[in-house]
Amino acid sequence: MFRPAREPQSKRHVRNSFFVVGEGILADPGTEGPADRPPTSTIAALRKFQFSRLGKQAEETQLLDRATRQELAEAMTDRTLAQPDSDNPTVPAGFTYLGQFVDHDLTLDATAVQLDEDITVQQLLQGRSPALDLDSLYGLGPENRLGRRFYEDDGIRLKTGTTQGLVDGDEITRLPLTGFDLPRVGVGSLISERRRPLIPDARNDENLIVAQIHTAFIRFHNRLATDLLDKGVSSAVLFESAREAIVKHYQWMVRHDFLPRIVDSAILDEVFTKGRTYFEPSAHDQEHPTMPIEFSVAAYRLGHSMVRGAYNWNRVFDNGGGTLPLLFRFTGTSGILSPPPADTRDPEAGSFEHLPTNWIADFRRLFDFRAGGREDLGVTDAEFNLAKRIDTLLVNPLADLPLGSFGGRGQPPVDAAELNLAFRNLTRANMLSLATGQQMAEQLGVKPLLPSDFDNRPGGVQISDALKEKLVDNCPLWFYILREAEVNGGGRLTGVGGRIVAEVFHRAIEGSRYSIVRDPFWRPFLTPDPERKSRGLFEMTDLLLYAFEGRTTLLNPLGP
């Protein structure tokens, strides 16, 4: 019987300590005491997820004090500002959370909970290497003693979950539907234990959209595994054959569909054609990638700017009915899978142990199937969800995160400022003495932002003259990168942010066990449409079409 242990800090959505290669453990003194610096050759050091530093360390005088960070965070999440024109017409809202799914793939520390004490250095390195390899889906595989709990008895297909029907539901929502929830532990004396997702990375159940994307990837793998079984592929090689194909299709989709929507295409094309210039530019084949803190703590937090305050979720929760607080509530990690009035601050509250059937996603509202030639899978413009533009303004629900989103449920209330996602991002950068935006621009040879680029704009972040004066000289890297996208990138990362993200993704794909960078002649073969397949196209909609068998009743089981 699997009994979930207390989740280690390294697997939480917000990390309080970072093992930076060559520097040791950098920790928040308020939570973990003084920084410890063990030698990198020890097993204890190897067990830490390997971060690196791409830029210089900022001096203390270049960092914003707490009051200034709080002022900037409040400006970024100002509840009084309207955002009438802040949708990005080129980015469907599903990509916001696909980006979060990808982030958890890159930063999963599998050694924290999955590896035995007596293991090899190579296993340690593989267990926490930031490669784009879907370890958040596969864990350490079905052959691993602890990893096999994520798999069906055949050791090939991943477990799926079943939703919980509503007693007073309609002809569909009153039914339990298999394959539309994450698999859950289902045993334990506490309802919070039974609700836990049975997946390698519990962060993928922190909000409902990323949880539903994870269920789609489970379907993606299981569909291919079933197809290979039907074709008579030997069970001895079937799992790895399926995994290799799934990982490469995923990498192709990230490179050719996801990244061009968020990063300047000129930078992407240069990096993926000519190679990296600044981040591990000459890595050897046997070297595992590290994770630059400038990427993890700043550049890749672009997705926080893309979050909407509410979504047209499905036919039941339409017209903005899928609010951000509800999308946290109907999870097993941040929420309690149960409707109001059950209190989400109490992990034992509520009666649901699985996702209610009426909260299954309508994927047609999150990704644009019409752009892929499937007009029959389109929805009206009023029903469709677009991401917010990448800029310095965050939707104001992010000023008041649920405690469960960073492991705080059941603990005493924290300072209100610490529930603000922008404040937490800015504070984490201080903890690491992260280089400022101006320092990184100089190091990367990028034209820096001008003082006028920090001026207030209609509908955007409104900052005081005193705060602007500080930012012009020493701007926190995260805010700087969002400002670049806002004033120079047309809503996509450019300059410092574009360069960091492009190079880290190139390295993450190169460093994966299966890699389209190291196998440049590989082409996708699971694209459902023959004409798109002949053109080498494989986008997120193609992945979903294959996973859900191209059926409207699976992509939107609640119906129109």
C-alpha positions as MATLAB code, in Angstrom:
seq = 'MFRPAREPQSKRHVRNSFFVVGEGILADPGTEGPADRPPTSTIAALRKFQFSRLGKQAEETQLLDRATRQELAEAMTDRTLAQPDSDNPTVPAGFTYLGQFVDHDLTLDATAVQLDEDITVQQLLQGRSPALDLDSLYGLGPENRLGRRFYEDDGIRLKTGTTQGLVDGDEITRLPLTGFDLPRVGVGSLISERRRPLIPDARNDENLIVAQIHTAFIRFHNRLATDLLDKGVSSAVLFESAREAIVKHYQWMVRHDFLPRIVDSAILDEVFTKGRTYFEPSAHDQEHPTMPIEFSVAAYRLGHSMVRGAYNWNRVFDNGGGTLPLLFRFTGTSGILSPPPADTRDPEAGSFEHLPTNWIADFRRLFDFRAGGREDLGVTDAEFNLAKRIDTLLVNPLADLPLGSFGGRGQPPVDAAELNLAFRNLTRANMLSLATGQQMAEQLGVKPLLPSDFDNRPGGVQISDALKEKLVDNCPLWFYILREAEVNGGGRLTGVGGRIVAEVFHRAIEGSRYSIVRDPFWRPFLTPDPERKSRGLFEMTDLLLYAFEGRTTLLNPLGP';
ca = [
       0.000    0.000    0.000;
       1.349    3.398   -0.941;
       1.235    5.873    1.927;
       2.221    9.384    0.844;
       4.849   11.024    2.969;
       5.062   14.729    3.651;
       6.086   16.324    0.390;
       9.688   17.616    0.497;
      10.338   21.294    0.047;
      12.219   20.744   -3.205;
       9.036   19.605   -4.922;
       6.957   22.604   -3.939;
       5.955   25.220   -6.476;
       8.065   27.844   -4.722;
      11.496   26.795   -3.591;
      13.175   28.190   -0.457;
      16.672   26.889   -1.140;
      18.821   26.519   -4.249;
      21.955   24.436   -4.630;
      24.021   26.584   -6.998;
      27.019   24.829   -8.513;
      30.217   26.300   -7.092;
      28.365   28.267   -4.403;
      26.560   25.696   -2.269;
      23.091   26.064   -0.784;
      21.587   29.531   -0.942;
      18.629   29.648    1.419;
      16.159   32.098    2.800;
      17.537   32.704    6.328;
      13.975   33.133    7.556;
      13.100   29.541    6.692;
      16.193   27.398    6.556;
      18.924   29.136    8.483;
      22.318   30.268    7.227;
      23.520   29.078    3.858;
      25.436   25.822    3.937;
      28.216   25.180    1.440;
      28.984   21.446    1.231;
      31.618   20.259   -1.226;
      30.093   19.401   -4.594;
      31.612   15.930   -4.570;
      29.504   14.679   -1.654;
      26.385   12.583   -2.046;
      24.457   15.166   -0.028;
      25.397   17.825   -2.572;
      24.544   15.614   -5.519;
      21.097   15.037   -4.065;
      20.389   18.750   -4.437;
      18.868   19.924   -7.691;
      21.723   21.465   -9.653;
      21.293   25.169  -10.328;
      23.939   27.379  -11.894;
      24.487   31.095  -12.252;
      24.597   32.605  -15.736;
      25.238   36.217  -14.700;
      27.036   38.088  -11.953;
      25.823   38.367   -8.397;
      24.158   41.663   -7.642;
      25.610   43.763   -4.857;
      23.415   44.340   -1.836;
      23.096   48.006   -2.792;
      21.590   46.952   -6.143;
      18.776   44.939   -4.538;
      15.399   46.366   -3.596;
      14.568   46.459    0.115;
      11.391   44.811    1.406;
       9.283   47.974    1.379;
      10.270   48.743   -2.223;
       9.618   45.159   -3.328;
       6.211   45.341   -1.721;
       5.469   48.654   -3.462;
       6.446   47.219   -6.844;
       4.487   43.988   -6.264;
       1.361   45.923   -5.318;
       1.708   48.044   -8.460;
       2.023   44.901  -10.596;
      -1.190   43.449   -9.144;
      -3.156   46.690   -8.706;
      -6.853   45.839   -8.334;
      -7.947   49.255   -9.586;
      -6.437   48.884  -13.070;
      -8.592   47.675  -15.934;
      -7.091   45.641  -18.757;
      -9.513   46.075  -21.665;
      -6.950   45.407  -24.399;
      -4.562   43.049  -22.655;
      -5.472   39.806  -24.449;
      -2.820   38.356  -26.755;
      -4.650   37.393  -29.978;
      -1.867   34.998  -31.026;
      -1.667   32.924  -27.834;
      -4.570   30.678  -26.757;
      -4.876   30.514  -22.983;
      -3.923   26.839  -22.814;
      -0.318   27.767  -23.595;
      -0.065   29.609  -20.274;
      -0.495   26.320  -18.455;
       1.337   24.202  -20.982;
       4.228   26.483  -20.049;
       3.719   25.578  -16.393;
       3.638   21.876  -17.280;
       6.940   22.344  -19.146;
       8.422   24.206  -16.175;
       7.648   21.305  -13.870;
       9.266   18.944  -16.358;
      12.434   21.053  -16.340;
      12.615   21.471  -12.566;
      11.394   18.140  -11.176;
      13.752   16.887   -8.474;
      13.096   13.166   -8.774;
      15.813   12.280   -6.254;
      13.858   13.959   -3.467;
      11.223   11.240   -3.209;
      11.904    8.482   -5.701;
      15.454    7.235   -5.327;
      16.682    4.781   -2.712;
      19.438    5.779   -0.331;
      21.949    3.373   -1.868;
      22.175    4.626   -5.450;
      24.866    5.542   -7.919;
      26.098    9.007   -8.799;
      24.759    8.500  -12.336;
      21.278    7.792  -10.970;
      21.499   10.907   -8.848;
      22.420   13.012  -11.841;
      19.680   11.561  -14.025;
      17.138   11.930  -11.244;
      17.449   15.686  -11.058;
      18.773   16.789  -14.414;
      16.837   19.729  -15.927;
      16.237   18.121  -19.307;
      13.104   18.311  -21.445;
      12.322   14.614  -21.040;
       8.838   14.363  -19.446;
      10.121   12.981  -16.153;
       7.159   14.727  -14.511;
       4.998   12.274  -16.491;
       7.153    9.145  -16.397;
       9.043    9.499  -13.127;
      11.850    6.959  -13.064;
       9.875    4.491  -15.147;
       7.937    1.276  -14.433;
      11.059   -0.720  -13.566;
      11.849    1.451  -10.549;
      10.511    0.137   -7.229;
       8.867    3.420   -6.260;
       8.172    4.603   -9.789;
       5.991    1.664  -10.810;
       3.045    2.913   -8.727;
       2.256    5.400  -11.502;
       1.739    2.560  -14.013;
      -0.885   -0.041  -14.773;
      -0.078   -3.677  -14.018;
       1.233   -4.176  -17.573;
       4.143   -1.815  -16.754;
       3.515    0.005  -20.021;
       0.491    2.264  -19.659;
       0.121    5.052  -17.126;
      -2.691    5.021  -14.602;
      -5.686    7.289  -15.225;
      -8.266    8.768  -12.891;
     -12.065    8.819  -12.804;
     -14.157   11.874  -12.036;
     -16.872   11.947   -9.379;
     -20.433   12.380  -10.594;
     -22.815   14.870   -9.021;
     -25.868   13.550   -7.211;
     -27.943   16.405   -8.611;
     -26.176   16.559  -11.979;
     -27.599   16.325  -15.485;
     -27.398   13.267  -17.739;
     -23.622   13.740  -18.151;
     -22.406   15.453  -14.984;
     -24.029   12.890  -12.720;
     -21.768   10.193  -14.212;
     -18.226    9.220  -13.176;
     -16.071    9.494  -16.309;
     -12.839    7.518  -16.592;
      -9.713    9.172  -17.957;
     -10.659   12.777  -17.180;
      -9.069   13.170  -13.751;
      -5.566   12.518  -12.522;
      -5.105    9.144  -10.829;
      -5.322    9.621   -7.064;
      -3.905    7.736   -4.098;
      -7.354    6.659   -2.891;
      -6.189    5.211    0.439;
      -5.334    6.669    3.807;
      -7.085    7.688    6.987;
      -7.261   11.344    5.926;
      -9.269   12.617    2.977;
      -6.315   14.865    2.040;
      -4.168   11.735    1.660;
      -6.745   10.012   -0.522;
      -7.027   13.098   -2.752;
      -3.307   13.296   -3.515;
      -2.476   12.891   -7.201;
      -0.692    9.656   -8.070;
       1.761   11.291  -10.470;
       5.513   11.934  -10.230;
       5.104   15.684   -9.675;
       2.282   16.836   -7.396;
       2.776   20.411   -8.628;
       0.828   19.351  -11.725;
      -2.269   19.285   -9.536;
      -1.849   22.827   -8.191;
      -4.331   24.329  -10.611;
      -6.968   22.615  -12.678;
      -5.731   23.638  -16.129;
      -2.259   22.171  -15.691;
      -3.866   19.089  -14.096;
      -6.091   18.605  -17.140;
      -3.068   19.048  -19.436;
      -1.292   16.330  -17.461;
      -4.284   14.004  -17.998;
      -3.996   14.739  -21.730;
      -0.337   13.670  -21.703;
      -1.299   10.453  -19.900;
      -3.784    9.808  -22.724;
      -1.117   10.694  -25.309;
       1.245    8.044  -23.966;
      -1.468    5.421  -23.467;
      -2.856    5.897  -26.981;
       0.550    5.316  -28.561;
       1.295    2.369  -26.263;
      -2.004    0.759  -27.268;
      -1.314    1.390  -30.965;
       2.118   -0.225  -30.658;
       0.638   -3.222  -28.858;
      -1.928   -3.602  -31.635;
       0.906   -3.582  -34.177;
       2.621   -6.437  -32.389;
       5.601   -4.535  -30.959;
       7.369   -6.710  -28.404;
       6.460   -5.833  -24.812;
      10.185   -5.994  -23.983;
      10.864   -2.809  -25.943;
       7.402   -1.284  -26.149;
       7.587    1.106  -23.196;
      10.885    2.695  -24.201;
       9.776    2.848  -27.834;
       6.641    4.699  -26.789;
       8.518    6.981  -24.411;
      11.086    7.954  -27.027;
       8.398    8.835  -29.554;
       6.320   10.752  -27.007;
       9.308   12.768  -25.743;
      10.466   13.696  -29.250;
       6.987   14.746  -30.352;
       6.704   16.807  -27.174;
      10.067   18.489  -27.816;
       9.055   19.212  -31.412;
       5.820   20.796  -30.257;
       7.633   22.918  -27.662;
      10.227   24.071  -30.196;
       7.882   24.779  -33.105;
       4.573   25.722  -31.457;
       5.036   26.844  -27.857;
       8.338   28.750  -27.930;
       7.585   30.864  -31.046;
       4.489   32.187  -29.273;
       6.472   33.515  -26.307;
       9.992   34.217  -27.650;
      11.278   36.416  -30.481;
      11.523   34.059  -33.481;
      14.783   35.621  -34.687;
      16.486   34.697  -31.404;
      15.005   31.186  -31.440;
      16.100   30.527  -35.009;
      19.621   31.763  -34.316;
      20.050   29.579  -31.231;
      18.537   26.421  -32.735;
      20.481   26.877  -35.987;
      23.869   28.090  -34.764;
      23.902   26.831  -31.181;
      24.291   28.516  -27.792;
      26.621   31.407  -27.073;
      26.298   32.038  -23.326;
      24.826   29.054  -21.488;
      26.984   25.909  -21.435;
      27.950   26.537  -25.086;
      30.368   23.590  -25.386;
      28.813   20.929  -23.186;
      30.131   17.385  -23.654;
      27.771   14.533  -24.496;
      27.990   13.030  -21.008;
      27.505   16.304  -19.145;
      24.071   16.807  -17.635;
      22.488   20.238  -17.958;
      22.212   22.577  -15.023;
      19.423   25.092  -14.452;
      20.413   28.781  -14.473;
      18.752   30.652  -11.639;
      18.254   33.575  -14.043;
      15.912   31.301  -16.020;
      14.169   29.647  -13.080;
      13.688   32.714  -10.895;
      13.212   35.396  -13.561;
      12.990   34.722  -17.300;
      10.659   31.725  -17.241;
       8.293   33.369  -14.786;
       6.850   35.127  -17.824;
       3.827   32.850  -17.543;
       2.630   34.682  -14.443;
       1.901   37.637  -16.703;
      -0.161   35.461  -19.082;
      -2.630   34.245  -16.450;
      -6.261   35.351  -16.757;
      -8.423   36.117  -13.756;
     -11.244   33.953  -15.146;
     -11.862   31.506  -17.987;
     -14.823   30.365  -20.068;
     -14.188   26.857  -18.802;
     -16.937   24.612  -20.194;
     -20.686   24.684  -20.838;
     -21.375   24.616  -17.082;
     -18.859   27.281  -16.081;
     -19.126   29.608  -19.058;
     -18.907   33.410  -19.286;
     -15.907   33.631  -16.966;
     -17.293   31.023  -14.562;
     -13.914   29.328  -14.322;
     -12.373   31.866  -11.983;
      -8.768   31.542  -10.875;
      -9.699   30.810   -7.228;
     -12.016   28.007   -8.401;
      -9.299   26.546  -10.633;
      -7.104   26.297   -7.538;
      -9.975   24.904   -5.439;
     -10.713   21.924   -7.704;
      -7.311   20.282   -7.290;
      -5.833   17.930   -4.730;
      -2.671   19.925   -4.029;
      -3.823   23.551   -3.727;
      -7.492   22.803   -3.148;
      -9.948   20.254   -1.829;
     -11.758   19.101   -5.026;
     -14.996   20.237   -3.400;
     -17.342   23.161   -4.051;
     -18.090   26.027   -1.653;
     -18.831   26.500    1.171;
     -16.119   23.987    2.125;
     -13.061   25.961    3.334;
      -9.986   25.432    1.141;
      -7.735   26.484    4.029;
      -8.645   23.210    5.738;
      -7.170   20.274    3.774;
      -9.706   17.922    5.409;
     -12.740   19.974    4.385;
     -15.179   18.944    1.654;
     -16.459   15.537    0.621;
     -15.105   15.050   -2.925;
     -12.065   12.797   -3.391;
     -11.964   13.105   -7.188;
     -12.546   15.921   -9.631;
     -16.283   16.613   -9.998;
     -17.434   15.672  -13.491;
     -18.753   19.177  -14.156;
     -15.184   20.556  -13.959;
     -13.726   18.548  -16.872;
     -11.997   20.885  -19.349;
     -13.379   21.767  -22.749;
     -10.039   21.761  -24.591;
     -11.626   23.489  -27.586;
     -11.768   26.626  -25.452;
      -8.068   26.476  -24.513;
      -6.378   25.609  -27.828;
      -7.340   26.726  -31.343;
      -8.207   23.649  -33.387;
      -9.518   25.836  -36.212;
      -5.963   27.022  -36.907;
      -5.063   23.359  -37.477;
      -7.831   22.871  -40.014;
     -10.496   21.438  -37.699;
     -13.325   23.944  -38.044;
     -15.662   21.343  -36.551;
     -13.757   21.648  -33.274;
     -13.923   25.417  -33.120;
     -15.890   27.442  -30.592;
     -17.222   30.988  -30.800;
     -14.921   33.913  -30.076;
     -16.962   34.601  -26.944;
     -16.289   31.085  -25.641;
     -12.591   30.967  -26.560;
      -9.906   31.918  -24.024;
      -6.841   33.960  -24.932;
      -3.771   34.407  -22.755;
      -2.911   37.819  -21.381;
      -0.069   39.685  -23.062;
       3.380   39.268  -21.574;
       3.893   42.550  -19.741;
       4.515   43.899  -16.239;
       0.879   43.777  -15.107;
      -0.468   40.622  -13.427;
      -4.140   39.868  -12.860;
      -5.018   40.836   -9.338;
      -6.077   37.369   -8.046;
      -2.326   36.634   -8.041;
      -2.014   39.151   -5.205;
      -3.797   36.702   -2.925;
      -2.606   33.152   -3.608;
      -4.120   30.211   -1.723;
      -1.775   28.840    0.916;
      -1.843   25.407   -0.733;
      -0.136   26.754   -3.843;
       3.111   26.981   -1.890;
       2.625   24.287    0.711;
       1.163   26.520    3.401;
      -2.182   24.875    4.199;
      -2.668   24.000    7.821;
      -0.044   26.567    8.866;
      -0.698   29.870   10.662;
      -1.559   32.789    8.348;
       1.438   34.512    6.799;
       2.040   38.191    6.153;
      -0.406   39.290    3.446;
       2.475   40.500    1.261;
       3.789   36.932    1.093;
       0.580   35.772   -0.575;
       1.360   38.120   -3.485;
       3.031   36.170   -6.290;
       4.901   39.229   -7.558;
       6.315   39.909   -4.098;
       7.415   36.289   -3.752;
       9.167   36.398   -7.135;
      10.987   39.621   -6.288;
      11.966   38.351   -2.848;
      13.319   35.074   -4.175;
      15.574   37.002   -6.559;
      16.946   38.970   -3.595;
      17.612   35.757   -1.720;
      19.872   34.655   -4.582;
      21.476   38.067   -5.203;
      20.223   37.658   -8.771;
      21.836   39.893  -11.369;
      19.837   42.964  -12.305;
      18.361   43.385  -15.768;
      20.981   45.998  -16.613;
      23.807   43.677  -15.549;
      22.455   40.852  -17.717;
      21.967   43.147  -20.718;
      25.620   44.165  -20.506;
      26.810   40.562  -20.096;
      24.712   39.274  -23.014;
      25.569   42.186  -25.295;
      21.928   43.253  -25.510;
      20.821   46.850  -25.968;
      19.581   47.909  -22.521;
      16.222   49.440  -21.801;
      16.146   53.227  -21.885;
      15.042   55.346  -18.903;
      11.935   56.269  -20.902;
      11.045   52.569  -21.161;
      10.175   52.680  -17.465;
       7.627   55.477  -17.907;
       4.046   54.750  -16.896;
       1.700   53.792  -19.706;
      -2.105   53.898  -19.902;
      -3.561   50.628  -18.626;
      -0.168   49.426  -17.391;
       1.767   49.359  -14.145;
       1.772   52.749  -12.444;
       4.913   53.408  -10.386;
       6.108   56.407   -8.457;
       8.946   58.637   -9.655;
      11.085   57.446   -6.747;
      10.569   53.782   -7.695;
      11.238   54.516  -11.356;
      14.541   56.129  -10.404;
      15.591   52.900   -8.697;
      14.485   50.675  -11.573;
      16.281   52.718  -14.235;
      19.619   51.831  -12.629;
      18.973   48.513  -10.888;
      15.866   46.745  -12.108;
      15.021   43.254  -10.776;
      15.632   40.812  -13.617;
      12.073   39.424  -13.685;
      10.456   42.854  -14.000;
      13.107   43.914  -16.533;
      12.395   40.925  -18.787;
       8.642   41.532  -18.668;
       9.261   45.204  -19.506;
      11.383   44.206  -22.519;
       8.496   42.126  -23.847;
       6.091   44.972  -23.156;
       7.984   47.811  -24.893;
      10.177   46.021  -27.456;
       8.864   42.497  -28.003;
       5.239   42.965  -28.958;
       4.247   40.652  -26.136;
       7.043   38.119  -26.685;
      10.337   37.813  -24.820;
      13.188   39.570  -26.548;
      16.591   40.915  -25.587;
      17.766   39.487  -22.264;
      14.664   37.365  -21.657;
      14.519   35.941  -25.169;
      18.199   34.976  -25.146;
      18.055   33.251  -21.749;
      14.912   31.249  -22.532;
      16.031   30.196  -26.023;
      19.453   28.981  -24.862;
      18.154   27.128  -21.808;
      15.528   25.287  -23.860;
      18.109   24.350  -26.490;
      20.341   22.918  -23.767;
      17.429   21.154  -22.050;
      16.495   19.387  -25.286;
      20.116   18.611  -26.126;
      20.650   17.131  -22.649;
      17.626   14.834  -22.726;
      18.077   11.075  -23.109;
      15.993   11.359  -26.280;
      16.691   14.561  -28.168;
      15.608   16.173  -31.432;
      18.669   18.457  -31.171;
      21.010   15.455  -31.209;
      18.810   13.722  -33.805;
      18.282   16.577  -36.303;
      16.798   14.374  -39.024;
      13.939   13.093  -36.850;
      10.464   14.192  -37.905;
       7.060   13.772  -36.183;
       4.878   10.903  -37.398;
       1.854   11.067  -35.080;
       0.212   14.093  -36.697;
      -3.376   12.938  -37.394;
      -3.853   14.991  -40.561;
      -1.830   13.533  -43.495;
      -1.292   16.916  -45.166;
       0.023   18.489  -41.957;
       2.158   15.408  -41.340;
       3.737   15.768  -44.802;
       4.761   19.323  -43.872;
       6.421   18.189  -40.633;
       3.819   19.911  -38.467;
       3.069   18.736  -34.952;
       1.505   21.310  -32.647;
      -0.332   21.114  -29.343;
      -3.640   20.665  -31.143;
      -2.159   17.707  -33.061;
      -1.045   16.184  -29.755;
      -4.531   16.579  -28.321;
      -6.188   15.233  -31.464;
      -4.058   12.102  -31.321;
      -4.503   11.682  -27.557;
      -8.284   12.147  -27.701;
      -8.735   10.210  -30.953;
      -9.969   13.328  -32.725;
     -13.349   12.969  -31.003;
     -15.362   15.931  -29.811;
     -16.928   13.756  -27.138;
     -13.483   13.278  -25.575;
     -12.089   16.782  -26.096;
     -15.313   18.155  -24.624;
     -17.192   15.349  -22.874;
     -19.750   17.675  -21.259;
     -21.084   18.637  -24.663;
     -21.880   22.037  -26.169;
];
